[in-house]
Amino acid sequence: MMAPKVPQGEQPRALSEILSVGIMRGIREFDKTILFDEGSLGNGSFTNCRIIFTQHAVQMHNVEFKVCAFEFPTTDTPTPYLKKVRRILLSSDLGAVSIPTL
């Protein structure tokens, strides 16, 4: 499996910011740092991205991650959302992860 060459040192772009430009479905992002901090995303694709999760849930439907790196908050009590996302990622081939519904 190819190691991700994700962007380092750049400010993350909030998922809500991406959605606010009027693209509600069919988001395609490449080589970006994206902050998943609330919202709803359908039919999204992220390639070679750095995905930063927070405690706030993002509802996902048909979302695909290709060669991405994932970051989670450090917490003693992760939310059920974070537990589920971690379980999906850890049980998949991280080179290509598909989330049908979350």
N, CA, C and O atoms as a Tinker XYZ file with bonds, in Angstrom:
   408  protein
     1  N      0.838000   -1.171000    0.000000    73     2
     2  CA     0.000000    0.000000    0.000000    64     1     3
     3  C      0.887000    1.240000    0.000000    63     2     4     5
     4  O      1.887000    1.291000    0.716000    81     3
     5  N      0.531000    2.216000   -0.784000    73     3     6
     6  CA     1.272000    3.450000   -0.872000    64     5     7
     7  C      0.990000    4.318000    0.354000    63     6     8     9
     8  O     -0.168000    4.482000    0.739000    81     7
     9  N      2.031000    4.872000    0.968000    73     7    10
    10  CA     1.860000    5.750000    2.117000    64     9    11
    11  C      1.309000    7.091000    1.651000    63    10    12    13
    12  O      1.711000    7.604000    0.607000    81    11
    13  N      0.387000    7.659000    2.428000    73    11    14
    14  CA    -0.162000    8.955000    2.027000    64    13    15
    15  C      0.898000   10.050000    2.086000    63    14    16    17
    16  O      1.728000   10.079000    2.995000    81    15
    17  N      0.861000   10.932000    1.123000    73    15    18
    18  CA     1.726000   12.114000    1.124000    64    17    19
    19  C      0.823000   13.308000    1.399000    63    18    20    21
    20  O      0.582000   14.146000    0.531000    81    19
    21  N      0.338000   13.360000    2.619000    73    19    22
    22  CA    -0.650000   14.368000    2.973000    64    21    23
    23  C      0.001000   15.693000    3.297000    63    22    24    25
    24  O      1.158000   15.741000    3.715000    81    23
    25  N     -0.734000   16.760000    3.105000    73    23    26
    26  CA    -0.214000   18.088000    3.390000    64    25    27
    27  C      0.119000   18.237000    4.869000    63    26    28    29
    28  O     -0.654000   17.804000    5.725000    81    27
    29  N      1.236000   18.832000    5.170000    73    27    30
    30  CA     1.635000   19.074000    6.551000    64    29    31
    31  C      1.770000   20.579000    6.765000    63    30    32    33
    32  O      2.181000   21.310000    5.864000    81    31
    33  N      1.424000   21.028000    7.958000    73    31    34
    34  CA     1.645000   22.407000    8.327000    64    33    35
    35  C      0.673000   23.416000    7.756000    63    34    36    37
    36  O      0.824000   24.611000    8.008000    81    35
    37  N     -0.311000   22.986000    7.004000    73    35    38
    38  CA    -1.279000   23.943000    6.477000    64    37    39
    39  C     -2.498000   23.989000    7.392000    63    38    40    41
    40  O     -2.804000   23.020000    8.086000    81    39
    41  N     -3.179000   25.115000    7.385000    73    39    42
    42  CA    -4.384000   25.251000    8.188000    64    41    43
    43  C     -5.469000   24.341000    7.621000    63    42    44    45
    44  O     -5.687000   24.316000    6.410000    81    43
    45  N     -6.157000   23.587000    8.496000    73    43    46
    46  CA    -7.228000   22.739000    7.987000    64    45    47
    47  C     -8.392000   23.562000    7.461000    63    46    48    49
    48  O     -8.700000   24.635000    7.981000    81    47
    49  N     -9.016000   23.055000    6.445000    73    47    50
    50  CA   -10.213000   23.671000    5.881000    64    49    51
    51  C    -11.405000   22.944000    6.486000    63    50    52    53
    52  O    -11.485000   21.719000    6.393000    81    51
    53  N    -12.321000   23.661000    7.097000    73    51    54
    54  CA   -13.479000   23.050000    7.744000    64    53    55
    55  C    -14.426000   22.475000    6.700000    63    54    56    57
    56  O    -14.672000   23.090000    5.662000    81    55
    57  N    -14.949000   21.302000    6.985000    73    55    58
    58  CA   -15.921000   20.682000    6.085000    64    57    59
    59  C    -17.109000   21.616000    5.869000    63    58    60    61
    60  O    -17.625000   21.704000    4.755000    81    59
    61  N    -17.553000   22.317000    6.921000    73    59    62
    62  CA   -18.684000   23.241000    6.792000    64    61    63
    63  C    -18.378000   24.354000    5.793000    63    62    64    65
    64  O    -19.278000   24.828000    5.099000    81    63
    65  N    -17.125000   24.772000    5.716000    73    63    66
    66  CA   -16.717000   25.798000    4.755000    64    65    67
    67  C    -16.846000   25.264000    3.327000    63    66    68    69
    68  O    -17.293000   25.977000    2.429000    81    67
    69  N    -16.455000   24.022000    3.129000    73    67    70
    70  CA   -16.560000   23.408000    1.802000    64    69    71
    71  C    -18.028000   23.295000    1.402000    63    70    72    73
    72  O    -18.398000   23.574000    0.262000    81    71
    73  N    -18.861000   22.879000    2.366000    73    71    74
    74  CA   -20.281000   22.718000    2.078000    64    73    75
    75  C    -20.983000   24.055000    1.875000    63    74    76    77
    76  O    -21.977000   24.126000    1.152000    81    75
    77  N    -20.479000   25.119000    2.505000    73    75    78
    78  CA   -21.144000   26.416000    2.437000    64    77    79
    79  C    -21.040000   27.076000    1.070000    63    78    80    81
    80  O    -21.780000   28.020000    0.791000    81    79
    81  N    -20.157000   26.613000    0.225000    73    79    82
    82  CA   -20.035000   27.221000   -1.100000    64    81    83
    83  C    -21.129000   26.735000   -2.046000    63    82    84    85
    84  O    -21.115000   27.060000   -3.234000    81    83
    85  N    -22.070000   25.963000   -1.529000    73    83    86
    86  CA   -23.205000   25.555000   -2.332000    64    85    87
    87  C    -23.089000   24.165000   -2.925000    63    86    88    89
    88  O    -24.010000   23.699000   -3.595000    81    87
    89  N    -21.982000   23.504000   -2.689000    73    87    90
    90  CA   -21.829000   22.146000   -3.197000    64    89    91
    91  C    -22.259000   21.208000   -2.079000    63    90    92    93
    92  O    -21.478000   20.926000   -1.171000    81    91
    93  N    -23.467000   20.735000   -2.137000    73    91    94
    94  CA   -23.984000   19.900000   -1.070000    64    93    95
    95  C    -23.723000   18.421000   -1.317000    63    94    96    97
    96  O    -23.730000   17.629000   -0.375000    81    95
    97  N    -23.497000   18.041000   -2.555000    73    95    98
    98  CA   -23.271000   16.634000   -2.870000    64    97    99
    99  C    -22.188000   16.556000   -3.945000    63    98   100   101
   100  O    -22.020000   17.465000   -4.757000    81    99
   101  N    -21.481000   15.472000   -3.923000    73    99   102
   102  CA   -20.468000   15.269000   -4.947000    64   101   103
   103  C    -19.171000   16.020000   -4.705000    63   102   104   105
   104  O    -18.510000   16.433000   -5.658000    81   103
   105  N    -18.798000   16.204000   -3.451000    73   103   106
   106  CA   -17.559000   16.900000   -3.123000    64   105   107
   107  C    -16.358000   16.035000   -3.494000    63   106   108   109
   108  O    -16.337000   14.839000   -3.201000    81   107
   109  N    -15.370000   16.632000   -4.132000    73   107   110
   110  CA   -14.133000   15.949000   -4.480000    64   109   111
   111  C    -12.980000   16.824000   -4.001000    63   110   112   113
   112  O    -12.826000   17.956000   -4.460000    81   111
   113  N    -12.179000   16.312000   -3.093000    73   111   114
   114  CA   -11.036000   17.069000   -2.569000    64   113   115
   115  C     -9.764000   16.250000   -2.742000    63   114   116   117
   116  O     -9.769000   15.036000   -2.538000    81   115
   117  N     -8.677000   16.913000   -3.117000    73   115   118
   118  CA    -7.376000   16.278000   -3.323000    64   117   119
   119  C     -6.303000   17.080000   -2.581000    63   118   120   121
   120  O     -6.296000   18.311000   -2.612000    81   119
   121  N     -5.405000   16.365000   -1.920000    73   119   122
   122  CA    -4.230000   16.989000   -1.306000    64   121   123
   123  C     -4.591000   18.153000   -0.377000    63   122   124   125
   124  O     -3.958000   19.207000   -0.434000    81   123
   125  N     -5.583000   17.974000    0.459000    73   123   126
   126  CA    -6.034000   19.020000    1.383000    64   125   127
   127  C     -6.030000   18.500000    2.811000    63   126   128   129
   128  O     -6.004000   17.291000    3.042000    81   127
   129  N     -6.057000   19.414000    3.760000    73   127   130
   130  CA    -6.293000   19.094000    5.160000    64   129   131
   131  C     -7.710000   19.535000    5.472000    63   130   132   133
   132  O     -8.041000   20.714000    5.350000    81   131
   133  N     -8.556000   18.579000    5.879000    73   131   134
   134  CA    -9.975000   18.860000    6.092000    64   133   135
   135  C    -10.340000   18.566000    7.540000    63   134   136   137
   136  O    -10.007000   17.503000    8.063000    81   135
   137  N    -11.027000   19.508000    8.193000    73   135   138
   138  CA   -11.495000   19.351000    9.555000    64   137   139
   139  C    -12.946000   18.880000    9.517000    63   138   140   141
   140  O    -13.835000   19.610000    9.079000    81   139
   141  N    -13.176000   17.650000    9.980000    73   139   142
   142  CA   -14.535000   17.107000   10.064000    64   141   143
   143  C    -15.104000   17.501000   11.426000    63   142   144   145
   144  O    -14.846000   16.833000   12.427000    81   143
   145  N    -15.871000   18.577000   11.461000    73   143   146
   146  CA   -16.390000   19.133000   12.698000    64   145   147
   147  C    -17.847000   19.536000   12.494000    63   146   148   149
   148  O    -18.149000   20.709000   12.276000    81   147
   149  N    -18.729000   18.578000   12.566000    73   147   150
   150  CA   -20.175000   18.730000   12.388000    64   149   151
   151  C    -20.561000   18.801000   10.916000    63   150   152   153
   152  O    -19.732000   19.089000   10.052000    81   151
   153  N    -21.812000   18.537000   10.655000    73   151   154
   154  CA   -22.351000   18.660000    9.321000    64   153   155
   155  C    -22.828000   17.343000    8.748000    63   154   156   157
   156  O    -22.895000   16.323000    9.434000    81   155
   157  N    -23.152000   17.397000    7.488000    73   155   158
   158  CA   -23.666000   16.241000    6.771000    64   157   159
   159  C    -23.024000   16.228000    5.394000    63   158   160   161
   160  O    -22.961000   17.254000    4.717000    81   159
   161  N    -22.550000   15.065000    4.989000    73   159   162
   162  CA   -21.844000   14.947000    3.721000    64   161   163
   163  C    -22.342000   13.730000    2.971000    63   162   164   165
   164  O    -22.339000   12.621000    3.505000    81   163
   165  N    -22.771000   13.933000    1.728000    73   163   166
   166  CA   -23.204000   12.831000    0.878000    64   165   167
   167  C    -22.376000   12.791000   -0.390000    63   166   168   169
   168  O    -22.083000   13.830000   -0.982000    81   167
   169  N    -22.002000   11.598000   -0.804000    73   167   170
   170  CA   -21.261000   11.380000   -2.050000    64   169   171
   171  C    -19.980000   12.207000   -2.121000    63   170   172   173
   172  O    -19.763000   12.961000   -3.069000    81   171
   173  N    -19.150000   12.054000   -1.115000    73   171   174
   174  CA   -17.881000   12.773000   -1.078000    64   173   175
   175  C    -16.715000   11.850000   -1.352000    63   174   176   177
   176  O    -16.771000   10.655000   -1.062000    81   175
   177  N    -15.663000   12.408000   -1.910000    73   175   178
   178  CA   -14.449000   11.652000   -2.185000    64   177   179
   179  C    -13.248000   12.501000   -1.782000    63   178   180   181
   180  O    -13.137000   13.665000   -2.166000    81   179
   181  N    -12.354000   11.900000   -1.004000    73   179   182
   182  CA   -11.159000   12.580000   -0.528000    64   181   183
   183  C     -9.958000   11.732000   -0.894000    63   182   184   185
   184  O     -9.889000   10.563000   -0.515000    81   183
   185  N     -9.008000   12.302000   -1.624000    73   183   186
   186  CA    -7.824000   11.580000   -2.068000    64   185   187
   187  C     -6.574000   12.291000   -1.576000    63   186   188   189
   188  O     -6.407000   13.497000   -1.754000    81   187
   189  N     -5.698000   11.503000   -0.949000    73   187   190
   190  CA    -4.426000   12.027000   -0.457000    64   189   191
   191  C     -4.644000   13.216000    0.476000    63   190   192   193
   192  O     -3.923000   14.211000    0.409000    81   191
   193  N     -5.646000   13.098000    1.347000    73   191   194
   194  CA    -5.990000   14.178000    2.269000    64   193   195
   195  C     -5.642000   13.808000    3.701000    63   194   196   197
   196  O     -5.512000   12.634000    4.049000    81   195
   197  N     -5.497000   14.818000    4.503000    73   195   198
   198  CA    -5.346000   14.676000    5.954000    64   197   199
   199  C     -6.702000   15.022000    6.543000    63   198   200   201
   200  O     -7.160000   16.159000    6.432000    81   199
   201  N     -7.355000   14.028000    7.180000    73   199   202
   202  CA    -8.699000   14.200000    7.730000    64   201   203
   203  C     -8.582000   14.290000    9.247000    63   202   204   205
   204  O     -8.086000   13.372000    9.900000    81   203
   205  N     -9.049000   15.414000    9.801000    73   203   206
   206  CA    -8.993000   15.626000   11.244000    64   205   207
   207  C    -10.412000   15.553000   11.797000    63   206   208   209
   208  O    -11.257000   16.393000   11.486000    81   207
   209  N    -10.662000   14.535000   12.622000    73   207   210
   210  CA   -11.974000   14.376000   13.243000    64   209   211
   211  C    -12.010000   15.111000   14.575000    63   210   212   213
   212  O    -10.984000   15.249000   15.241000    81   211
   213  N    -13.193000   15.582000   14.965000    73   211   214
   214  CA   -13.410000   16.169000   16.284000    64   213   215
   215  C    -14.497000   15.350000   16.983000    63   214   216   217
   216  O    -14.990000   14.365000   16.432000    81   215
   217  N    -14.861000   15.754000   18.178000    73   215   218
   218  CA   -15.926000   15.076000   18.922000    64   217   219
   219  C    -17.284000   15.281000   18.264000    63   218   220   221
   220  O    -18.217000   14.531000   18.552000    81   219
   221  N    -17.424000   16.273000   17.391000    73   219   222
   222  CA   -18.710000   16.596000   16.775000    64   221   223
   223  C    -18.949000   15.724000   15.541000    63   222   224   225
   224  O    -18.104000   15.654000   14.649000    81   223
   225  N    -20.072000   15.079000   15.501000    73   223   226
   226  CA   -20.373000   14.106000   14.440000    64   225   227
   227  C    -20.603000   14.753000   13.079000    63   226   228   229
   228  O    -21.192000   15.827000   12.964000    81   227
   229  N    -20.122000   14.067000   12.067000    73   227   230
   230  CA   -20.428000   14.397000   10.676000    64   229   231
   231  C    -21.213000   13.209000   10.135000    63   230   232   233
   232  O    -20.714000   12.084000   10.124000    81   231
   233  N    -22.426000   13.456000    9.692000    73   231   234
   234  CA   -23.214000   12.395000    9.086000    64   233   235
   235  C    -22.667000   12.165000    7.683000    63   234   236   237
   236  O    -22.512000   13.100000    6.897000    81   235
   237  N    -22.377000   10.894000    7.384000    73   235   238
   238  CA   -21.798000   10.577000    6.078000    64   237   239
   239  C    -22.649000    9.543000    5.349000    63   238   240   241
   240  O    -23.171000    8.604000    5.949000    81   239
   241  N    -22.772000    9.743000    4.049000    73   239   242
   242  CA   -23.480000    8.802000    3.188000    64   241   243
   243  C    -22.688000    8.702000    1.879000    63   242   244   245
   244  O    -22.531000    9.687000    1.157000    81   243
   245  N    -22.194000    7.495000    1.591000    73   243   246
   246  CA   -21.388000    7.251000    0.384000    64   245   247
   247  C    -20.168000    8.170000    0.313000    63   246   248   249
   248  O    -20.009000    8.945000   -0.630000    81   247
   249  N    -19.324000    8.068000    1.317000    73   247   250
   250  CA   -18.098000    8.867000    1.371000    64   249   251
   251  C    -16.905000    7.927000    1.216000    63   250   252   253
   252  O    -16.861000    6.856000    1.822000    81   251
   253  N    -15.948000    8.340000    0.402000    73   251   254
   254  CA   -14.785000    7.507000    0.123000    64   253   255
   255  C    -13.500000    8.272000    0.431000    63   254   256   257
   256  O    -13.363000    9.452000    0.110000    81   255
   257  N    -12.570000    7.566000    1.060000    73   255   258
   258  CA   -11.255000    8.115000    1.374000    64   257   259
   259  C    -10.212000    7.242000    0.683000    63   258   260   261
   260  O    -10.186000    6.028000    0.883000    81   259
   261  N     -9.351000    7.856000   -0.131000    73   259   262
   262  CA    -8.294000    7.123000   -0.824000    64   261   263
   263  C     -6.945000    7.672000   -0.383000    63   262   264   265
   264  O     -6.673000    8.864000   -0.528000    81   263
   265  N     -6.114000    6.808000    0.148000    73   263   266
   266  CA    -4.762000    7.137000    0.587000    64   265   267
   267  C     -4.768000    8.400000    1.458000    63   266   268   269
   268  O     -4.074000    9.374000    1.167000    81   267
   269  N     -5.553000    8.363000    2.515000    73   267   270
   270  CA    -5.677000    9.499000    3.432000    64   269   271
   271  C     -5.054000    9.162000    4.787000    63   270   272   273
   272  O     -4.886000    7.992000    5.132000    81   271
   273  N     -4.722000   10.186000    5.536000    73   271   274
   274  CA    -4.259000   10.044000    6.914000    64   273   275
   275  C     -5.362000   10.599000    7.804000    63   274   276   277
   276  O     -6.002000   11.595000    7.468000    81   275
   277  N     -5.579000    9.940000    8.949000    73   275   278
   278  CA    -6.677000   10.311000    9.843000    64   277   279
   279  C     -6.145000   10.687000   11.211000    63   278   280   281
   280  O     -5.262000   10.020000   11.751000    81   279
   281  N     -6.689000   11.765000   11.771000    73   279   282
   282  CA    -6.330000   12.207000   13.114000    64   281   283
   283  C     -7.592000   12.279000   13.963000    63   282   284   285
   284  O     -8.650000   12.711000   13.504000    81   283
   285  N     -7.454000   11.846000   15.212000    73   283   286
   286  CA    -8.565000   11.867000   16.157000    64   285   287
   287  C     -8.158000   12.646000   17.396000    63   286   288   289
   288  O     -6.977000   12.688000   17.741000    81   287
   289  N     -9.131000   13.269000   18.074000    73   287   290
   290  CA    -8.792000   13.980000   19.308000    64   289   291
   291  C     -8.382000   12.987000   20.393000    63   290   292   293
   292  O     -8.862000   11.854000   20.442000    81   291
   293  N     -7.494000   13.440000   21.249000    73   291   294
   294  CA    -7.090000   12.624000   22.388000    64   293   295
   295  C     -8.090000   12.870000   23.506000    63   294   296   297
   296  O     -8.230000   13.993000   23.989000    81   295
   297  N     -8.780000   11.820000   23.913000    73   295   298
   298  CA    -9.786000   11.947000   24.952000    64   297   299
   299  C     -9.941000   10.622000   25.680000    63   298   300   301
   300  O     -9.806000    9.553000   25.083000    81   299
   301  N    -10.222000   10.701000   26.965000    73   299   302
   302  CA   -10.471000    9.486000   27.748000    64   301   303
   303  C    -11.861000    8.924000   27.494000    63   302   304   305
   304  O    -12.107000    7.741000   27.732000    81   303
   305  N    -12.774000    9.768000   27.011000    73   303   306
   306  CA   -14.152000    9.335000   26.774000    64   305   307
   307  C    -14.595000    9.727000   25.364000    63   306   308   309
   308  O    -15.304000   10.719000   25.193000    81   307
   309  N    -14.185000    8.962000   24.357000    73   307   310
   310  CA   -14.612000    9.286000   22.991000    64   309   311
   311  C    -16.122000    9.122000   22.832000    63   310   312   313
   312  O    -16.737000    8.269000   23.473000    81   311
   313  N    -16.698000    9.935000   21.986000    73   311   314
   314  CA   -18.136000    9.860000   21.721000    64   313   315
   315  C    -18.448000    8.581000   20.936000    63   314   316   317
   316  O    -17.552000    7.994000   20.328000    81   315
   317  N    -19.704000    8.151000   20.948000    73   315   318
   318  CA   -20.079000    6.982000   20.135000    64   317   319
   319  C    -19.730000    7.181000   18.654000    63   318   320   321
   320  O    -19.360000    6.228000   17.968000    81   319
   321  N    -19.848000    8.403000   18.174000    73   319   322
   322  CA   -19.480000    8.718000   16.786000    64   321   323
   323  C    -18.012000    8.398000   16.527000    63   322   324   325
   324  O    -17.689000    7.720000   15.552000    81   323
   325  N    -17.125000    8.879000   17.389000    73   323   326
   326  CA   -15.697000    8.612000   17.202000    64   325   327
   327  C    -15.380000    7.131000   17.292000    63   326   328   329
   328  O    -14.551000    6.622000   16.538000    81   327
   329  N    -16.035000    6.441000   18.208000    73   327   330
   330  CA   -15.821000    4.995000   18.334000    64   329   331
   331  C    -16.209000    4.283000   17.041000    63   330   332   333
   332  O    -15.503000    3.386000   16.581000    81   331
   333  N    -17.328000    4.686000   16.465000    73   331   334
   334  CA   -17.802000    4.029000   15.238000    64   333   335
   335  C    -16.868000    4.331000   14.060000    63   334   336   337
   336  O    -16.537000    3.431000   13.288000    81   335
   337  N    -16.445000    5.586000   13.920000    73   335   338
   338  CA   -15.525000    5.936000   12.832000    64   337   339
   339  C    -14.219000    5.159000   12.972000    63   338   340   341
   340  O    -13.709000    4.620000   11.991000    81   339
   341  N    -13.685000    5.102000   14.172000    73   339   342
   342  CA   -12.440000    4.351000   14.398000    64   341   343
   343  C    -12.608000    2.883000   14.043000    63   342   344   345
   344  O    -11.731000    2.285000   13.420000    81   343
   345  N    -13.734000    2.305000   14.439000    73   343   346
   346  CA   -13.999000    0.888000   14.154000    64   345   347
   347  C    -14.042000    0.657000   12.638000    63   346   348   349
   348  O    -13.472000   -0.315000   12.144000    81   347
   349  N    -14.705000    1.535000   11.914000    73   347   350
   350  CA   -14.796000    1.397000   10.450000    64   349   351
   351  C    -13.404000    1.491000    9.825000    63   350   352   353
   352  O    -13.042000    0.677000    8.975000    81   351
   353  N    -12.632000    2.483000   10.249000    73   351   354
   354  CA   -11.298000    2.676000    9.666000    64   353   355
   355  C    -10.355000    1.533000   10.001000    63   354   356   357
   356  O     -9.614000    1.062000    9.138000    81   355
   357  N    -10.379000    1.086000   11.249000    73   355   358
   358  CA    -9.469000    0.015000   11.659000    64   357   359
   359  C     -9.809000   -1.330000   11.017000    63   358   360   361
   360  O     -8.936000   -2.188000   10.886000    81   359
   361  N    -11.056000   -1.521000   10.619000    73   359   362
   362  CA   -11.453000   -2.789000   10.009000    64   361   363
   363  C    -11.382000   -2.746000    8.485000    63   362   364   365
   364  O    -11.842000   -3.675000    7.821000    81   363
   365  N    -10.815000   -1.685000    7.926000    73   363   366
   366  CA   -10.780000   -1.549000    6.473000    64   365   367
   367  C     -9.341000   -1.514000    5.959000    63   366   368   369
   368  O     -8.381000   -1.461000    6.728000    81   367
   369  N     -9.233000   -1.545000    4.654000    73   367   370
   370  CA    -7.959000   -1.319000    3.985000    64   369   371
   371  C     -7.804000    0.191000    3.906000    63   370   372   373
   372  O     -8.532000    0.841000    3.155000    81   371
   373  N     -6.881000    0.764000    4.658000    73   371   374
   374  CA    -6.780000    2.223000    4.730000    64   373   375
   375  C     -6.396000    2.865000    3.411000    63   374   376   377
   376  O     -6.472000    4.088000    3.288000    81   375
   377  N     -5.986000    2.082000    2.418000    73   375   378
   378  CA    -5.686000    2.639000    1.099000    64   377   379
   379  C     -6.934000    3.141000    0.409000    63   378   380   381
   380  O     -6.873000    4.077000   -0.389000    81   379
   381  N     -8.068000    2.526000    0.710000    73   379   382
   382  CA    -9.360000    2.928000    0.135000    64   381   383
   383  C    -10.459000    2.524000    1.107000    63   382   384   385
   384  O    -10.748000    1.339000    1.277000    81   383
   385  N    -11.063000    3.516000    1.739000    73   383   386
   386  CA   -12.113000    3.281000    2.717000    64   385   387
   387  C    -13.412000    3.864000    2.201000    63   386   388   389
   388  O    -13.454000    5.028000    1.803000    81   387
   389  N    -14.475000    3.068000    2.203000    73   387   390
   390  CA   -15.793000    3.549000    1.828000    64   389   391
   391  C    -16.702000    3.491000    3.048000    63   390   392   393
   392  O    -16.748000    2.488000    3.760000    81   391
   393  N    -17.416000    4.573000    3.274000    73   391   394
   394  CA   -18.396000    4.623000    4.361000    64   393   395
   395  C    -19.765000    4.807000    3.719000    63   394   396   397
   396  O    -20.107000    5.902000    3.272000    81   395
   397  N    -20.554000    3.717000    3.675000    73   395   398
   398  CA   -21.867000    3.829000    3.043000    64   397   399
   399  C    -22.820000    4.720000    3.836000    63   398   400   401
   400  O    -23.520000    5.550000    3.256000    81   399
   401  N    -22.849000    4.551000    5.160000    73   399   402
   402  CA   -23.719000    5.356000    6.015000    64   401   403
   403  C    -23.128000    5.423000    7.414000    63   402   404   405
   404  O    -22.706000    4.415000    7.981000    81   403
   405  N    -23.109000    6.629000    7.955000    73   403   406
   406  CA   -22.646000    6.819000    9.330000    64   405   407
   407  C    -23.429000    7.956000    9.933000    63   406   408
   408  O    -23.215000    8.305000   11.094000    81   407
